[in-house]
């Protein structure tokens, strides 16, 4: 599943819940170096055992040029009026 939000604070809240539930995840946001971004994308998309089921992405950092067809579900965690 890919979880998008334009608010990194929302991703941080989701991160806490995932950690408490023991669900593995990766995160991509604007604070990351390009090399780190490539690593998390590769970890999510190319893991043959699908050990990372959730990818948290800020819209600003990941909204352009990503092809995440490896995900089964997409969640947009922002209100429609934002």
C-alpha positions as CSV (number, residue, x, y, z in Angstrom):
1,X,0.0,0.0,0.0
2,X,1.1,3.5,-0.8
3,X,0.0,6.2,1.6
4,X,0.2,9.8,0.3
5,X,-0.1,13.0,2.3
6,X,0.9,16.6,1.6
7,X,1.5,17.0,5.4
8,X,4.6,15.2,6.7
9,X,3.1,15.6,10.2
10,X,0.3,13.3,9.0
11,X,2.9,10.8,7.8
12,X,4.6,11.0,11.2
13,X,1.3,10.1,13.0
14,X,0.8,7.2,10.7
15,X,4.4,6.1,11.3
16,X,3.7,5.9,15.0
17,X,0.7,3.7,14.5
18,X,2.5,1.4,12.1
19,X,5.5,1.1,14.5
20,X,3.1,0.2,17.4
21,X,1.4,-2.4,15.3
22,X,4.7,-3.9,14.2
23,X,4.0,-3.2,10.5
24,X,7.2,-2.6,8.4
25,X,7.2,0.5,6.3
26,X,9.4,2.9,4.3
27,X,9.1,6.6,4.0
28,X,9.9,9.1,1.4
29,X,9.8,12.9,2.1
30,X,11.6,16.1,1.1
31,X,14.1,15.8,3.9
32,X,15.8,12.8,2.3
33,X,18.9,12.8,0.1
34,X,18.4,11.5,-3.4
35,X,20.4,8.4,-2.6
36,X,18.2,7.6,0.3
37,X,15.1,8.1,-1.8
38,X,16.4,5.5,-4.3
39,X,17.0,3.0,-1.6
40,X,13.5,3.2,-0.1
41,X,11.9,3.0,-3.5
42,X,14.0,-0.1,-4.3
43,X,13.2,-1.6,-0.9
44,X,9.5,-1.3,-1.5
45,X,9.3,-2.2,-5.2
46,X,12.0,-4.8,-5.6
47,X,11.7,-6.9,-2.4
48,X,10.8,-10.4,-3.7
49,X,9.4,-11.4,-0.3
50,X,7.2,-8.3,0.1
51,X,8.4,-7.7,3.6
52,X,7.6,-4.0,3.4
53,X,3.8,-3.6,2.9
54,X,3.5,0.2,3.4
55,X,5.2,3.1,1.7
56,X,4.6,6.5,3.2
57,X,5.1,9.4,0.7
58,X,4.8,13.1,0.9
59,X,3.1,14.4,-2.2
60,X,5.6,17.1,-2.7
61,X,8.6,14.7,-2.6
62,X,7.0,11.8,-4.4
63,X,4.3,13.3,-6.6
64,X,6.3,13.6,-9.7
65,X,8.0,10.9,-11.7
66,X,7.3,7.9,-9.4
67,X,5.9,4.7,-11.0
68,X,4.7,2.6,-8.1
69,X,2.7,-0.1,-10.0
70,X,4.0,-2.6,-7.5
71,X,1.5,-1.3,-4.9
72,X,-2.0,-2.8,-4.6
73,X,-3.6,0.0,-2.7
74,X,-3.2,3.8,-2.6
75,X,-4.5,6.0,0.2
76,X,-4.6,9.7,0.1
77,X,-4.7,11.0,3.7
78,X,-5.7,14.6,3.1
79,X,-9.1,16.3,3.3
80,X,-10.5,17.1,-0.2
81,X,-10.8,20.8,0.7
82,X,-7.1,21.2,1.5
